[in-house]
Structures are given as C-alpha cells and as structure tokens.
Amino acid sequence: MVGNEPRRVIIGSQNTEFATKLKKFVEQHDYKVSDIVVMAEHLIEAIEMSYINDEPIYALIITTDLSYKLNDKRLEFLSDCLLTIRSRHSDIKFAVLSNESEGHPFLSELVGIGIYNIFVKASTNNSIDVRELIRSFEFPKEFAEVSKYREYNKDILWRKIDRGASELTLKSERAYHTAKNESQKEEAVTQTDVRAPKCEKQNNQISKEEKKRPERELIIDDEMEDFQIPFPSVKEKIVVKDRIIGSVVVGITGVYSGVGVTHTSVAMASFLARQGNSVALVECNESSDFKYLELAHEGIKNDDVSVGTKSFKIAGVNYYKSDVYEIDLISLLSSEYTFIILDLGFYDTTKFFEEFLRSDIQIVVGSGIEWKQRHLERFLSYTNGYEQQKKWNIVLPLTDGQAIADVKRNLKVGNVFKLPYQPDPFEEDIETEETLENILSTVKVLTKIKKSKSLIKLIIGCSVFLIVLLISILLIKI
C-alpha cells in the first residue's frame, strides 16, 4: 500500500457464493474487494469507474464463467476484455481461474497477452488454494510455468480468424457520465487487432525489490477450516446480487420483438399511478417508442420533429426516453419513486438484462398462440441457469384460459397470467387491473398502500356512524 491507500481487488464471477467466500479470504490478507462483477460486459466499466473515482485497482481475480451470457459461452469476448484492461492499465495484477483445461485456445491467448497467473481446474483436484492465489499478486508465475498452455487443440471451435485477442472499443458511458471532467468522458480505446507477441518477450518483469519483499502473514479466521475453496462450477445456478433500494423495481421483457412489452409496461405504470403511487417508466431498449409516444401526446404529427426532452409526464407517470448510454439508472434506482418500471423490450437486444434479473418483480411477456409459444420455450431454455427463473411471471396478452393451461403444462411454469384485450393501455380496465394486481400481490409496498387506504376508509366510516348515532340520541332526548 502507498500510505493508507488500500490495495483494491475486483472479483469477476457469476458464482456469487464462491465470490463472497473468496472475498472473505482475500480481505484477510490486507486487500480490499471493491466490487464483485457478474457479467463480462460490466468488467471494464467497473474498472474505469474506480479510476475515475481515484480508486485504482490493484488486482483482478476472474473466473471463466464470467464469459457466459444466458447459455452462450463467449470466451473470445472475455479474452478481448482482459486484453483491453491490460492495455489500458498495465499495472493491474491478473489471476484467472479457468474451467477450461490444458489445450484450450483461451489459455493460449492469456499467455499471449502476458497473463501468467492461470489456475486451471484439474480433474484430480476440485479446489483452489487461496494462499497460492493471493501470493501470485506479489510473486507472479514465471513464463516457464505456463508456456505449456501455448499449444492448443485446433479442433476446438474458436475465432473465425485466429489472430489473437483484440482490444474493444470502450463504450462504458455510464462510468464516464459521472467523470470529474468532460475530457475523461471522451476517452476511448481504439479497436485494433493485436497479434500475440513472441514468447521471448513475454517474461514477467519482476523487480529485485519485489522478489525481496517478505511474504505477508495471512490471518486465519477461526471459523474457516482451511484455505481450500471449491473451484467455481459453471453448472450452478446463476444468482445476481439483489439491489438494496427503497423503490420497488418491476422489470418487463419480451421473448421476441413486438410481443407487447411497451403496451404491458404502460398499462402497469398507469394502473400503479391511479393507485396513488409515484411511478417512473424507463425505456431500457432502443425502439424509441417513447419518442413517438411523447409526440402523439403533444399532438405533433411529424415524426421527424425532435422535442429535445429526456423525460415527460403523462397521467402521473414519469417517462424516461431511451438513450442507451446516457440513462442514469443508478440515480433513478436510488430516487424517491414508489415504483420504477423497466421496459426492456426484446431480451436478446437489451443492454440492461442484468437489471431485469435484479428487479423485485420480473415479468416476461410471451404469446399464447400455439405456433409462437416456441419463443417462450427458447427463452426459458436459454435462461435455465438463472436462479431467478422461479420467480418470473409469464404474461400472455390476447389469449384464453386454454392457452394458459397449455403453457403451464407444456413448459412446466407456474406463474402464468392472461392479459386481456385493452386497446388503450392508459385507460382503466377492470379485468386488466385484476391481472396486474395479482402479479403485484406479493409486493409489501403495494400491500401496505392498500391496507392503509382500507384503514382510512374504515376509520372514516366508523366516525360517520358514531356522529349519526350521537345526533340520533340527542334528537330522541329532545
């Protein structure tokens, strides 16, 4: 450490149970885990945000399950991310825990970009020694120890053109949005193809001072039996850390484009606003539907007109228009809104799918039409690894009871709701509101609101009754 500056570490893993246990070990050794990242897309952003806040990162611990998005394993993308970070911040130490065995092209690329602290899950050993992992920050592995990974199996499907990892163009706009000056906001990484350097130039540069540095004493927690942690497995359910905020967040996504996510979102927002709630509806997709919704509300028939606003209000609901790299979700999610609804559109194209997984209420809009049920089936298959799937509410617009029963039976899902025909989602519709109320019935905030309203009505009713009774008694005496 320099002075009192902590040595910050970021852990990147979709296995949050493993990451939390690893964090406890790491912080015993005079480090501070500043963040746990669960998606590869957010890794660069988390690092850039730390540097913007003058909190440089000392080391990264990455598990290869970070490459997964739904059921798609994107190791090439993860390799590009690591190269980009290494190019921008060469002082950061790396440690990669790999479920891929010797002979995989991913390991070859790691060695090629100078990452030698590679810990491969062995068939005979299903755990990682945390002492060895932490020690690698101060005493990195030598090239000779990992040179064997340079040879890989050509039969493993890999890049179409195998030219090694490539730097990514940095588009972490949310991090730059909070930068201390505009010049930092405009910085970007130029996308270039980088060939693996020759192995003669890949020797780790360890100064004599580092080699002489005494190894720090590791404090042992009495509750821990040893330093072995089971190696993270990609087969476990994926759990995204819950958000700790006051607002109730409703995430709505669809199984294909045009299934009715925005219509459902507007109906939900309008219903909640009529209940007396403070509601924000955020367009977390690139459809630009909110732009045309605002134009229609303002009576502007020319679609080419730009109103120039980022948000507008209709019937008590605050609408935030889509600008994918400028939506400040952090500020919104910590605001005073009772409900925040995220219109994510098609799940496969939204940039905010992780926010859907974090939402308090998660709604999936599908179709009850027999030949379109395949989209819902595909979505459930792709997302089978997520623990949150058991709390999803499936909404099927314009369908009947038989279709609901078919979906429940064929896809083996529990919470399936019918959303009736409602041409205008802004208007009150008794049947629609009953469905929405059933979906929201488990939310404590809504329950409290309804109970408080019922209590007020009861008090008023009792008061009126007592007044009438007293007046009657006085009249009888007179």
N, C-alpha and C positions, 0 to 999 in steps of 0.2 A: 504494500500500500504506500501511496505518497501522502505523508501526513496522516490525516484521519480519513482519507478517501477510501471507501470500501472497494474491494475487487468484485465487480458485478458480474454475474453469470446469468445467461438466458438458457433455459431448458426448452427444447423443442421436441414434443412427443404428444401423440394422440392418446396415449395411455396415461391418463391423469393420475391414476393410483400409483403407477410406477414413478411418475414425475414428482409427485408430492413426497414420496418416501425418499427419492434421490435428493430432493431439496433439503430435507432434514439432515441428511448425511453431509452434504456439501457445506451447509452453513455452520457445521461444527468445526470446519477447517478454515475459519477466518475469511469466508466468502459471503457474498450476499446475492441470493437469487432474486433478481429484479423482475422477472417475468417468466411465465410458462406459456409457450405458444403451442397451439394445437393444429394449426394449418400452415403449410409451407408458404402460402401467399402472404401471410402476416409476419413472416420471419424478418424480412428486410425492413418492413415498416416499423417493427418493434425496435430494431437496432437504430434506425435513423431517428426515431423519436427520442431514444435515450441520448444520442449525441446532441440533438437539438436542445435538450434539457440539461446539457453539460453533465451528463451522467454516462461517461464512456463505458463500453462493455469490455470486460477483461477476457471472458471466455464463453464459448458456446458448447453445449452438450446436445447433440442431435441424435435422435433415433430415426431409423429409416421409415418407420410407419408414418412419419410426418408427411411423406410424399403422397399418401392416399387421399383421394377426394371421392367420396362415395365408394364405389368398388374399383375405381380406376387407380392403378399404381403408377405414379408419374416420377420414377426415379431420375429420369433425364432432367425434369424440371427442378427437382431438388438439387441435383448436381450443378445446374446453372445458377441456382440461388446461392449456393456455397461459394462458387467462383466469384459471383458478383460481390458478395460480402468480403471475401478475401482480397479482391482487387481494391475495394474502397477503404477497407480497414485492415491493413496487413498486420497490425499489432495484435489483433484478436487471436486468442488461442482456440483451437478446434479439437473436439473429441466426438467421434462418430461411432455410435453403436449400431451395428448392421445385422439385420436378419438375413441378409444375402451372404452366401458362403463364398469361399475362395473360388475364383474363376468367373465371378460376375463382373461385367463391364463397369458397373458403378464403382466398384472398389478400384479398378484400374484408373478411372478418371479422378478419384480422390487423390491417389498417389501422383497423378499427372499434374494436379494443381497445387501440390505441396502440402496436402493434409496427410500426416503420417500417424496421428493418434487414432488408429482404427481398431475397434474392438469387435470381432466377429463372433457371432453366436455359434458355438461349437456343438457338434452332435452329442459329444460326451459331457458337456458342461452347460447347464441351462441357467447360469447366474453370472453376474458381473461383480468383480471385486472393486468396491468403490474407492478403496485406498489407492489401487493402481490407477484408476481413472483420474482421481484428483492429482496424484503425483505427476501425471503426464502433462499437466499445465506448466509445471516448473521444470520438468525433465522430459521433454518430448521424445517419442520414439525415434530411433535412427532410421535412415533410408534403408539400410540393410535389413531391418526387421520387417519392412513392408514391401520390399521390392518384388516379392513373390506374387503380389496382387496385380502386377503389371501385365501378367499373362492371363488372358481371359478366354472363355469359351465362345467361339464365333457363332455357335448355334443358338445362343440366347438372343432373342429379339431385342434390338437396341435402336440407336438412331438410324434414320434412313441414310444419312451421310455421316459416317463416323469421323468427325473432325474434332472430337473432344467437346468439353463443355463450352458454352458461350455465355457471355455476360448478358444480363437482362437490362432492358430499358426500365429505369426506376420510375414507377407511377404511384408512389406512396403519397398521394395528395393529402390524405387526412393528417399524416405526420407533418407535412410541410405547411399545412393550413395553420398550425399553431407555432410555426417557426418565429424566432425572435426578430428576423428581418426578412424582407422580400427576396434578397439575394439568395438566401438559403432555399427558399421555395422554388427557385428556378433551376437549381442544380439537378442534373440528371446524368445517368450513366449512358454512354454511347454504346449501342449494341454492336459488338464485334465478335467475330469468330476467333477463338483462341485455341491454337494447337498445343498439345501437351508439350512442355519443354523437355529438352533432352535430360536423361536421368543423371548425367554427370553434373548438372547444375542444380540438382534437387536436394542436395544435402542440407539438413536442418542447420540453421545458423544459431548456435547456442554459444553465447559469450562465455569467457572464462569465469566471469563473475557469477553467472547463472549456475555454472557447474559447481562452483564452490559454495553456493548458497545452501545453508543447512536445511534439512527437511523439517517442516513444522510438525509439532506434536499434534496428533489427532485426538480430540476429546471424545471419550466414549460415553454414550448415553446408556445408563443402566437398563433402560427398557429394551435396548437392542441386543440381540443375542450375538450377532457377528456383523461383518462388513459385507456380506454377500446379499445382493438383491436379485431376485429372479429376473432374467432377461426379458425385456418387454416383448410381448407377443402381439402381432397384428390381428390375431383371431379373436381377441377380446372385444367386447362391446365398446364402442367409442362414446365417451361421455364428454360433453363440452361444459366447462365450468359455468355455474349459474351466475347471473348478474345480480349484484346486490344494489337494488334501487327501490325507490318508493312507488314508481308508476307500475301499472300492470301492462305488460307488453304483449300484444297479440300479433303473431306472425302468420301471414297468409301467403301461401304459394300454390302454384298450379302444376299439374302433371304434363301439360302441353300448352303451347302459346294459344291464347284466345279462348281458354276454357271458362273464363269468367271471374278471375281473381279480383280485378278492379271493381267490378259490379258488386261482388261479395264484400269487399273492403269498404266501399261507400255505404252499403246497406248497414254493415256493422257499426261504422262510425256514426251514422245518422241516428241509429237506434240508441247508442250509448249517450249521445248528446241530448236526445229527448228525455233521457232518464236524469238529466241534470249533471252529467259528468263533464269534466274538462277533457277534450279529446283532440289528439293530433293524428293525422293520417299522412304517412310518409311514403312517397313514391320511390321505392328501392328497386327500380328497374329502368330500362332505357326506352320504354314505349312512348314517353312524352304525352301520355293520355291526360295528365293533369293540366298541361298547357292548353289543350283544346277544351278541357272542362272549364277552365277559367275564362277562355274566350267566349264559350257558349253562355256562361253565367253573366258575363258583361255585355252580351248581345252583339259581340263582334263576329261577323260572318266571314271575314277574310282570314284564312288560316295562316297566311304569311306574316301577319302582324305579330310583333313581339311586345308583350306587355311590359316585360323587364322586371317582373317581380319574382322573388324566390318562393313566396308563400302567399296564400289568400285564404279567405274565410267564407264558408257557406253554411248557413243554418247551424251555427255554433261549433262547427268543426274547422280546425286549422289544417289546411292542406299544404304540404311541403313538396314542391315540384322536384323532379328528378334532375340531378346534376351529379352523376355517379361519384366524381372525385371531389365534390365540394359539400356533400351532405355531412353536416357535423352531428353524427349520431350520438357521439359522446355527450355533447351538451343537451341534446334532446332527451336522452335517456336519463339524465340527471335533473330534468326540469320538474315543474310542478303539475304536469298533466296527470289526470287520474288514469287515463288510458292512452297508450301510444300504439297505433296500428301500423304495421309494416306491410305495404303492398309490394311483395317481392316478384310478382309476375311468374314467368316460367322458371322453375327451379334450376334448370340447366344453364341459364344465362345470367341469373342474378349474381351480383358481386357480394351480396350480403347473406349468403346461405347460412353462415355461421350464426348470424343474428337470429335467424329463424330457429336454429337449434337451441338458442339461449332463451327464446321467448317463453313467457309464463303460459300462454295458450298458443298452441300450434295447430293451424288449420290447413288442410290440404284439399284443394278444390279439384275434383275429378269429374268423370262423366259416367252416368248410369247406363248410357246406351251400350248395348252389348258389344258392338264392334269397336267401341272406343275404350272399353274397360282395360284393354291391353296397356294403355298408357299408365294407368294407375298401378297395374301389376308390375310394369317395368320400374316405376318409381320405387315401389315397395321393395323390389328386389335389389335395386341399386343402393338403397339406404338401409339394407338389412343389418349393417354393422353398427347402427346408431342406437344407443340405449333409449333415446327419446322417442323412438317409434311407437312405443307402447302408450304414449300419452297423446298421440296425434288424433285429431278429429277430422274425419273424412266427410266432406260436404259434396253432395251431388245435386247440382241445380237441374230443374226441369225434369224430375224423374218421379217414379211412383214407388209404392211400398214393396212391390215385387222386385224391382231393381235393387233396392236397399238389401233385401233378403239375399238376393243372388250374390251381391258383392261381399256381404258378410260370410256367406257360405264358401264361395269360391276363393276369396283372398284371405279368409280367416282373420278378419279385422273386427274389432269390437265397436268403436265409436263411429258410427256412420249415420249421417243426418241428411234428410231430404230438404232442399231449399226450393220452395215453391216459386211459381212464375210471378215475377214482380217487375213490370216494365220500367218503373221509375224507382231506383234504389233510395232516393231522397224521401219518398213518401212513406207514411206509416202503413204497415200491412200486418194485420193481427197474426196470420199464420207464419209469416216470415219472422216476426218478433218472437214468437213462441220457440221457433227453432234456435234463434240466436241466444235466447235466454237459457235454453237447455245446454248449449255449448258453454256458456259463461257461468253456469250454475255452481261450479266448483271454486270460483274465484271469491276469496274472502272479502275483497274490497266491495264487489258488487253486492254481496250478501249483506254487508254492513249498511250499505246505502239503502237497500230495500227494507231492512229491518228498522232503520232509523225513520224512514218515511212512514212505515206502518205504525211505529210507535207514536209518531207525531199525530197521525190520523186518530189513533186510539185515544190519546190524551185530549185532543180537541173534541172528539165525540163524547167522552165522559164529562168533560167540562160543560158542554152544551146541555147534556142530560141533567146534571146537577142544578144548573141555572134554572132550567124549566121546572124541575121538581121544587126548588125553593120558591119560585114565583107562584106555583100552584098551591103550595102550603100557605103562603101569605094571603092569597086570594080567598082560600077557604076560611081562614081565621077572620078575615074582614067580613 
